[in-house]
Amino acid sequence: MKKTDKIIYWVITVSFVLLFVFANNIVLSIPLKETYRLEEVESTKYDEYKRDFEAKIETFYVKQDIFFTTEFSGYAFIPTNQASPNKDINLVFISENKSYEVDASVIEWFFLKSMFREKGLVGINHFFITRFSPIEMENGIYELFIYCYENENTIGFMDTNRYFEKTYRTFKEVKK
């Protein structure tokens, strides 16, 4: 083998090794349609907004695809006197060591309209849905919190009393 052939061989070999080492990060950086990125946050980010409000996780589903796409849907609202056009709902997963946040799409859900009317709520944008990949999360047991922003004066952060365990390629609900 010539000297230049050896150099090319080693460059290609090192490139493939690096590709395999960073494969998860490369694949997870591909933006997927209707999927949100999980972001690491400080566990105390929302402490000043702690309060109880009306919230429920309706569905939790893990798809057995390459990303182990996880989907949550439900509703969250804090009663206000006016509709909240800039409403924001996030799910926050907090463990002993790490905390992660994922955005959710706030959507109109007409099936809940009668419940909203009974509670005297204005507007119908109280249902949320989110999809994300938990692969980037560290292994551990996470407590699920919901952050709900109605307007600058009406913000809440609430414990759902639901726990989820992340182990390598699994993400499942556990009882605590």
KAFENVEN-V180703 format. One record per pair of residues at least 24 apart in sequence whose C-alpha atoms are under 8 Angstrom apart, sorted by sequence separation. I is the first residue (numbers start at 0). GAP is how many residues later the second one is. D is the distance in Angstrom with one decimal. If there is no record, write none. Layout:
[[I & GAP & D] [I & GAP & D]]
This chain:
[[52 & 24 & 6.6] [53 & 24 & 6.4] [103 & 24 & 5.9] [104 & 24 & 5.4] [140 & 24 & 4.3] [141 & 24 & 7.7] [52 & 25 & 5.6] [103 & 25 & 5.5] [104 & 25 & 6.2] [139 & 25 & 5.7] [140 & 25 & 6.3] [103 & 26 & 4.6] [138 & 26 & 7.5] [139 & 26 & 5.4] [102 & 27 & 6.8] [103 & 27 & 7.8] [138 & 27 & 4.9] [139 & 27 & 6.7] [101 & 28 & 7.7] [137 & 28 & 7.2] [138 & 28 & 4.8] [136 & 29 & 7.3] [137 & 29 & 7.9] [138 & 29 & 6.4] [101 & 30 & 7.5] [133 & 32 & 7.6] [134 & 33 & 7.1] [134 & 34 & 6.6] [99 & 37 & 7.7] [133 & 37 & 7.1] [86 & 38 & 7.8] [27 & 39 & 7.6] [82 & 39 & 5.3] [83 & 39 & 7.3] [88 & 39 & 7.2] [80 & 40 & 7.7] [81 & 40 & 5.7] [82 & 40 & 4.9] [97 & 40 & 7.4] [78 & 41 & 7.7] [79 & 41 & 6.9] [80 & 41 & 6.6] [81 & 41 & 7.5] [83 & 41 & 7.7] [78 & 42 & 5.9] [79 & 42 & 7.1] [78 & 43 & 7.9] [94 & 45 & 6.8] [94 & 46 & 5.9] [95 & 46 & 8.0] [94 & 47 & 4.5] [93 & 48 & 5.1] [94 & 48 & 6.3] [76 & 49 & 5.9] [92 & 49 & 5.4] [93 & 49 & 5.2] [75 & 50 & 5.7] [92 & 50 & 5.5] [93 & 50 & 6.6] [42 & 51 & 6.4] [74 & 51 & 5.4] [75 & 51 & 6.6] [92 & 51 & 4.8] [93 & 51 & 7.7] [74 & 52 & 4.2] [75 & 52 & 7.6] [91 & 52 & 5.8] [92 & 52 & 6.3] [73 & 53 & 5.7] [74 & 53 & 5.7] [90 & 53 & 6.9] [91 & 53 & 5.0] [72 & 54 & 7.4] [73 & 54 & 5.5] [90 & 54 & 5.9] [91 & 54 & 6.1] [42 & 55 & 7.3] [72 & 55 & 5.5] [73 & 55 & 6.7] [90 & 55 & 4.8] [91 & 55 & 7.2] [41 & 56 & 7.8] [42 & 56 & 5.4] [72 & 56 & 4.2] [89 & 56 & 5.9] [90 & 56 & 6.3] [40 & 57 & 7.8] [41 & 57 & 6.2] [71 & 57 & 5.7] [72 & 57 & 6.5] [88 & 57 & 7.1] [89 & 57 & 5.1] [39 & 58 & 7.4] [40 & 58 & 5.5] [70 & 58 & 7.2] [71 & 58 & 5.5] [88 & 58 & 5.6] [89 & 58 & 6.8] [39 & 59 & 5.8] [40 & 59 & 5.4] [70 & 59 & 5.6] [71 & 59 & 6.7] [87 & 59 & 7.9] [88 & 59 & 4.7] [39 & 60 & 4.4] [40 & 60 & 6.5] [70 & 60 & 4.4] [87 & 60 & 5.9] [88 & 60 & 6.3] [38 & 61 & 5.4] [39 & 61 & 6.3] [69 & 61 & 5.4] [70 & 61 & 6.7] [86 & 61 & 7.5] [87 & 61 & 5.0] [37 & 62 & 6.3] [38 & 62 & 5.3] [68 & 62 & 6.4] [69 & 62 & 5.4] [86 & 62 & 5.5] [87 & 62 & 6.8] [37 & 63 & 5.8] [38 & 63 & 6.4] [68 & 63 & 5.5] [69 & 63 & 6.0] [86 & 63 & 4.8] [37 & 64 & 5.0] [68 & 64 & 4.8] [69 & 64 & 7.1] [85 & 64 & 7.0] [86 & 64 & 6.9] [36 & 65 & 6.4] [67 & 65 & 5.9] [68 & 65 & 7.3] [85 & 65 & 7.0] [35 & 66 & 6.5] [36 & 66 & 7.8] [66 & 66 & 5.5] [67 & 66 & 7.1] [83 & 66 & 5.5] [35 & 67 & 6.4] [66 & 67 & 7.8] [67 & 67 & 7.3] [83 & 67 & 6.5] [35 & 68 & 7.6] [66 & 68 & 6.9] [75 & 70 & 8.0] [77 & 70 & 7.7] [79 & 70 & 7.8] [76 & 71 & 6.9] [75 & 72 & 6.8] [77 & 72 & 6.9] [76 & 73 & 7.5] [79 & 74 & 7.6] [77 & 76 & 7.1] [77 & 77 & 7.7] [77 & 78 & 7.5] [54 & 91 & 7.9] [35 & 94 & 7.0] [37 & 94 & 6.6] [34 & 95 & 7.1] [35 & 95 & 5.9] [36 & 95 & 6.1] [37 & 95 & 7.3] [33 & 96 & 8.0] [34 & 96 & 4.9] [35 & 96 & 5.1] [36 & 96 & 7.4] [37 & 96 & 7.4] [33 & 97 & 6.9] [34 & 97 & 5.3] [37 & 98 & 7.7] [45 & 101 & 7.7] [67 & 101 & 7.3] [67 & 102 & 7.7] [52 & 103 & 7.1] [51 & 104 & 7.1] [55 & 104 & 7.7] [27 & 105 & 7.9] [50 & 105 & 5.5] [51 & 105 & 7.4] [52 & 105 & 7.2] [54 & 105 & 7.9] [48 & 106 & 6.1] [49 & 106 & 5.8] [50 & 106 & 5.9] [51 & 106 & 5.7] [48 & 107 & 5.0] [49 & 107 & 4.6] [50 & 107 & 5.9] [48 & 108 & 5.3] [49 & 108 & 5.9] [61 & 109 & 7.4] [46 & 110 & 7.4] [61 & 110 & 8.0] [45 & 111 & 6.5]]
